[in-house]
Structure formats: structure tokens, C-alpha cells
Amino acid sequence: MRRLLLLSLGLQVLLLGRCLEFVIDGEREDEASDFRDHRERQKRATVTSEEEEDFMAVRGDNITVKSYKVESRITSRFAHTTYKSSVVNSGSKPQSIGFNVHIPKRAFISNFTMNVNGITFVGSVKDKVVARNLYTKAKSRNKAAGIVRTNSQDMETFKTEVHVPPGSNIEFELHYQEMMQRKLGFYEHTLYLQPGRLVPTFQVDVHVYEPKGISSIRTPNTLGAQFSDLIKVNSSADKAHVVFKPSLQMQRKCETCTDSAIDGIFTVIYDVNRDSNAGELQVSDGHFVHFFAPSKLSPLPKNIVFVIDVSGSMWGVKMKQTVQAMQAILDDLTMDDHFAVIDFNHNVRCWREDLVAASPIQIGDAKNYIQNIRPSGGTNINEALLRAVQMLVRASNQHLIDPRSVSMVIFVSDGDPTVGEIKLSTIQRNVKRVMREDFSLFSLGMGFDVDYDFLERISMENRGVAQRIYGNHDAAEQLRTFYRQVSSPLLRQITIQFPEDSVTDVTQNRFDKFFDGSELVVSGKVLPSESTKLTSIISAYAASLDINLVTEADVSELDMQLAKHQHSFTGFAKQMWAYLTIKQLISERSFAPTAAKKRKITQRVMALAVEHQFVTPLTALLVESEDATERLLADSPKDPKKGCCSTLSGPTPVQFVYQPPPSWLQLSTQAPLHEVKESTVEEITLTQGVNLVDNDPHFIIHLPGRSMTVCFNVDSKPGDVLSLVSDEGTGVAVNGQLIGSKKALKNKLRTYFGVISVYYQPQGASVTVGTDLITLTDGRNNNSFTWGATVDVTQDGVRVSIVKDSHVNVTINNNIQVMVLLHRVWKKHPVNVDFLGIYIPNNNQYSPLVHGLIGQFSREPEVRVYDVHEGLDPLKKEATMEVKGSRLLVTRGWQKDYRRDTKLGTNVYCWFVHNSGKGFIDGRYTDYIVPGLNSFLHMN
């Protein structure tokens, strides 16, 4: 029987035939031309939430997932994680069954095996050249290949699919390894759990073994309240076992639900005992690892130049959150610290020309300065960074700062350079040329328009690190968290050395700085010796001390301890050495001065990865049957977000970055709307309090003070422009123009909103949303965008976020939001047309002058519903509503909210007011017809 198999690492590959070849590999790092790099830069965009919405650990129709197990064995901060699942095709037809796993970006896949109806495919890492040759041979035999890559905040996605006949049994097993990184005093191990269905045997086990002992361990419950008592932690002095084993019934979203409630991150946070500031030296399996994390030392004084991008693309939420973070960061400075603030767009401005002491007066003045920054213009990264370094150099030359202090530049930007020097490789060389060896550069990239590869390169080359700040509601907290990681330097110029002829192949052992709460790790091979001890010597500079520390370890003791522990990872030291060495070599490779040097590093990375079975950017995983008669072959693309050092210019000053919409939008990633069952007066609340107009057109008004929802229709005619929100106090008008269906049904022409306009009078800015185009106008410029791409634009206090073929979110001054939802129909439909729905949250901050069909309900009217009785339709009760001095006959019914399901919608129960809302709205609906899309309402 012929088989179709699909397997991928952050990618998907299609393969035909029984004799199959398949290779899983890491990112491909081609020797790309500057032009190719530039093209990749232009394609950078944040991954839409839709890619994450569809993620399911085991995918398929009519399948039975017999088991889903995850096990992590963490020994001395090195984790080996295994995902296993057993699946049966319970359907009557052949189908594709998928196995997907989110893995941390810093991890290396070490193996993947799959058993399909007794045929076992076992993985082994190979030289990528071999993989390419196999791939070419597979293609020459007409085996097609296609590629997809997915990313999230801290994860990458491994995807597998296998096409099997009915009754087939499939077993999947994925292994990956990673070194735990200590941040802010803790190690954090995360496992992504999203089975997507109920599983009879579901179990997560995390085994932690730390020879020096575990000082604390906790498992914050992020999976939901119903699982709070199901996560068990059993721990002793040096071991811990965390288990999560919900029964089939416990997995259900509700008592009778068939959907799984397990969906999220499973986290284990711990730290270890430290009995010496010299750190912890461990020797196992012919390798050593030295962990160095001293504490209880006085912090070194800091000299910080904050370099903040204030170009136009930073307007709105980004700037607001940056300002919020800076307020807290400045408050954290001590009297011993010195600082300066540089903000830049096309120009570079300095709050002070030189560093100043962090006195309360100076901090207060700096906070006021930052608070009053108004983003605009282009992005001159080169001049801003050079000015910052020059400021540090001048302070050092003039002996204005403590010679033992730590000097750093903290650089915050959301885009590529557009003014001055725009070639990234030149900027990188310029900064490297002026940066002193004792200075560091830390870069924070806001969102996805920034070239993060460039930030990593320029930071690593200048003794710093880069971090991406994701553009969501907690961006300010992300900034503060990053600063806390570097806010307390304890040591400078740290060197960890070993006696001559005792070790070899040592990883990086000289470090510029050590920050409180972090950890330095050095590893290497232990040379044969008659000595039973290995010694290490640490030297460093503290605030007022020159420090030398010595520690030692028995070369055989740890191996004996590991042999006693069933769940320990006995090969951790060897694998950790390879992990660190490969990571460092890949970094060195990116800075290799010559092609020959780069080739030499490449050869060493490939040799180590093959020996230690790590899938890296330069190696591949060959998966083949035990008798080697069947093979699987795959390939992966270059990371589309990498585009450093192009010779061509960067993007235009306007930055297009998709950021997650606010929670009130209730998109399909969120929970279903809550529906309240009937009572004497049946009521329902719209989640988050959203008023909306959708379909032909149906108005749904939520009255939070009454816990009541009221609906009405408007029977206007095509071409009419209706005032939805009119607020001359804030200068905001939201209007909608009606269109008609293609023909009448039962002598009635249905109408829909075909155009929505959001007008902001103070800036003369208008956003016009149609079913084909979204147009931004400011009186001088017109910019139009189709629905075919995800775009984010900020202009004069108005932010427009377009989610491809889905919706537009318009935000004005961060306090008024409007969402427009696109409804597509079959183009050849004889009656229906494309139309728009509009969703407006109740908490928009209008002025007292606000009015309009929706705006008037920001002042909630007194409403009473009584005399509920059976109506002509037995499914729809009737009642009397008292509102605005009128008594209205209302009917209990439902309308549709399409935020979660744009095709079928979700029922929202409400009291329906007849006659186009007469009596419930002020006046008649005809009073709300306005002359144009940017008109304000003027009622008599």
C-alpha cells in the first residue's frame, strides 16, 4: 500500500510513496546576498493570531488519542523533554493525522521517532549536506515538498502529519534538550499543553534533580482554576517530582462537555541552594560544568544612557508603555548611579548634554521630559547610538564616573533606520568602532517591524543582549522586567579558570559583567589525571573589592549519585557542554571576519551536532525505518525575520506592525460568550460590554447598569449615512453608509453597512473602511490598504490595525476604540453582498456631548421590563418595557454576535424593540441620517 507522510520542524513537507525520505533540520543559513537579505527584511511581519488559534497537539477527524504524555528530566539545570502520543484512526476512511509540539526557541531537537502500523522510523542527526543530497534525490523521484513556518513569543512549532488508512495505529515521540537560564533569581521550565481533545491517559511529569539541593519550587497554575488542585509537587532536599494527571472527566470544560479545558503553558519555577559565592562545580562523564551565581554583594554603580526611539511609528500604545516603563525604571536608580536620556527620530535630542547624578531632582526632571515626548518623524539610529557612546566616553575621560562602575546603553526602538545612515552593517561597524571594551549595549526591539537579527548582532558584539518586546497590553511590564535583569550589576571582568593540563575545550570563561539574579555557566572536558579533584579559580571586580574565588569538585562523586536516581539525566554534563559550545560557535560564525574562518566554524558545529545529536541551523535529522528501507526527508527555510545588514535602504518611516487587539474584540482565540438561561426576565450580558451593529443592520445595545441587552433594527434605504457615534466634545464621529442586497426578497430589499467612517476632527484624520479598501485621510494625504494583508498604522493619535481578511481596529488617543468586522459572501451569490459589522466597547471615554444611535447609550437610560408573558411565537416571550417615558411592547429574541464565529455567529438574547427602535432611541431613526461620512449629528 502506498503511503502519504508529512513531517516538519516549524514547517510542513509533502511526500508521496512508500520508499520515503525525510529530514528534519533547523533554520537554513545560506550565504544570502545583500539583496536577498533586503527582500527578507521587507517580509518581516508578526505572526497573526490565526496561526496560533488552529494549533492542536493531535489533529485529525474521527481519531482516538489513546495517550498523551510529556516528561521532562532536569538535572543540574539541563532539561531533556519528551512528548509522546498514541493515536488510532477510528474513522472509516484514510486521513492525515497530525502531531504538533511547541518547543522553546533556545532548545535543540535531539530525536523524533514514529511508529506507523508496526513500521518504526528512528531519527539520527546528519550533516546537512547529506540531507540536501537526499532531498534532491527525493525531488527527482517526483516527491513534492512545501514549507510553512510558525512562531510565537518564546516558542517554535514542530509539526508532523502522517496519512494512514482506517484502523491504523500511530505512535509519535519527540525529544528536545535545553539549558535552563536563570533570570531574576529563578529557573523557569515551560511546557506547552494543548491536546485539543479529551485523552484517556494524559500525564505530565517533571523530574528535577539538583545535587546541591532545591531551595524553592513552585508551579503557578496558568491552566485554569479547575486544575489548581491537580498539579502535585513532591520534593525532598535535592529532588522534586511535579505531576499533572487529570482524568478524562477532569479534562472537560464542563461536566457534559466533550472539549478539553487543557490549553496553555505548564510552568515549573525553581532555584537551587548556593553555599558559596564561588559557585557550584560539577563533574560527570568526563565533562565539567561550573555554575556561578554569587549574591549578597553590593551593587556596582551604573552609568546608563537611555536611547529611546520617538519616531512616528512609536506613537500611541508603544510610546505610552515606554513612558510608563521609564517612569518606574528611573525611580529604581540610586544616588550612586549616573544617567542620561537621548530621544531620537530624524533628529537626535539630549535631555542633558552630559551624564548627571541620579538625584531626586534630576530624576523628576527626566520623568517630566519623557512624559512630554511626542513621537514623530523618521528614525536616525546611527547618530543616536554614536551620541550615546560619545557621552559615556566623555564622562569616562573626564573622570566624572566611578572607575568601577558599569556603563551601558539601553536602546529602545520599533523600526529600521530611515534617516542618516540606513545601512545596518555600517551602523554596526560604526558603533563597534567607538564602543569601549567596558561598555555594553542592550537593545529592546518593540514589535516585529524592527530588524531583530540586527539588534542581536550589534548587542552581542558589544557585550550586551537583545530582547524583543511584544506589542501587547503588558509591553511596559516586559520593559521593566528586562531592566530588572540588568539593573543590579554585582561584578565586572569575571574570569573562571582551571589549573593547567586539567581541562580542555572550555566554553566562554571570561565575562564582562554579572547581574544579580542571573548565572554564568562554563563547561569543558576533563583531562585524564591521577587527581580525584578538579579546581576552578574565579577572579572579578566588585564595588570595592578585587575578588578571587576557588572551588573544587570530586571527579567521580556525582556520577555515583546520578546512578542512584531513576529519573536523573545521566548524560547532562556532556550534552550541556555540547549545547553551550554549539551556541557559542554559531554566534562566532555570524561575526567571522573571513569566509575561511566561517567554513572552519561551520565544520566544527556540524561535527559536534552530529556527535551529540542536536538539530541545529547546520544539521538535519534523518528519520528512517529500523531496517533503513524507508526514509523521511524534509527541509526548512531561512528564517523570514532575519535580514541583517542589507546594502539597500530600510522600510519607509511609517511602520506596519500587527499587535494583538484588545480583549473586548472577543476574537476566536477567546472563550465563547456567556449565555444566561431564562429566568422571570431572561437577561444576558455581552462579555466586556460591547455595543454592536451587524447584519442587515441589527443593533445590539448592552446596558451594564441594568444587566440587560436591547436590540432593534433600522429599516433605512441604501445610500443613507447613519450617525452611530457623534461627539463634538472629543471631535470623534463614527458613521455608517448603507448598501442594499443585489435584489429584493419577498418585496423587501435588505440593507447592510457597506462603509464605516471614523473621523477625528482635531487632526482632520478620517478612516474609511469599505469591503474592498481601508483608506486613511488627513486632509493632505490619502493612504489605502486592502484587506489582503495585516497592517498596523499610527497617525496623529489614530491607530489603525488591520487583520487580514478579518477586521479593522481603530483606536483614537488610546481611549476610544472601534472595531469593524468584514463579512465576505460568495461573489456569485444572487442576493447577498459583502458587508461590515461594527463593535464599540461601552468603556470608550466620550464627552458629555456624545450622541448617535450607539453613542447616546453611553448615558444609560432608566429601563424596566415587566409583565413577561407568552407571545404569538411560543419560542419568544413578550413583555412591557418602560423607557424614556414610553411603554413599549418588546419581544424576547436573539441576534448574532459575529466576533467569535464570522460565519454562523453566536446567539445573543435580548429584548427586541420594534419599529426601528422607536421609543428606545431618542427621536426616530430618520433623525440620525447625516449628510456625509465625516458629519456630526445635529438633532433638533
Buried (B, 14 or more C-beta within 10 A) or exposed (E): EEBBBBBBBBBBBBBBBEEBBBBBBBBBBEEBEBEBBBBBBEEBBBBBBBBBEEBBBBBBEEBBBBBBBBBBBBBBBBBBBBBBBBBBBBBEEBBBBBBBBBBBEEBBBBBBBBBBBEBBBBBEBBBBEBBBEBBEEBBEEEBEBEBEBBBBEBBBBBBBBBBBEEEBBBBBBBBBBBBBEBBEBBBBBBBBBBBBBBBEBBBBBBBBBBBBEBEEBBBEBEBEEBBEEBBEBEBEEBBBBBBBBBEEEBBBBEEEEEEBBBBBBBBBBBBBBBEEBBBBBBBBBBBBBBBBBBEEBEBBBBBBBBBBBBBBBBBBBBBBBBBBBBBBBBEBBEEBBBBBBBBBBBBBBBBBEEBBBBEEEBBEBBBEBBEEBEBBBBBBBBBBBBBBBEBBBEBBEEEBBBEBBBBBBBBBBBBBBBBBBBBBBBBBEBBBEBBEEBBBBBBBBBBBBBBBBBBBBBBBBBBBBBBBBBBBEEBBBBBBBBBBBBBBBBBBBBEBBBEEEBBEEBBBBEBBBBBBBBBBBBBBBBEEEEEEBBBBBBBBBBBEEEBEBEBBBBBEBBBEBBEEBEBBBBBBBBBBBBBBBBBBBBBBBBBBEEEEEBEBBBEBBBEBBBEBBBBBBBBBBBBBBEEEEBBBBBBBEBBBBBBBBBEEEBBEBBBBBBBBBBEBBBBBEBEEBEEEEEEEBBBBBBBBBBBBBBBBBBBBBBBBEBEBBBBBBBEBEBEBBBBBBBBBEBBBBBBBBBBBBEEEEEEEBBBBBBBBBBBBBEBBBBBBBBBEEBBBBBEEEEBEBEBEEBBBBBBBBBBBBBBBBBBBBBBBBEEBBBBBBBBBBEEEEEEBBBBBBBBBBBBBBBEEEBBBBBBBBBEBBEBEBEEBEEBEEEEEBBBBBBBEEEEBBBBBBBBBBBBBEBEEBBBBBBBBBBBBBBBBBBEEBEBBBBEEBBBBBEEE
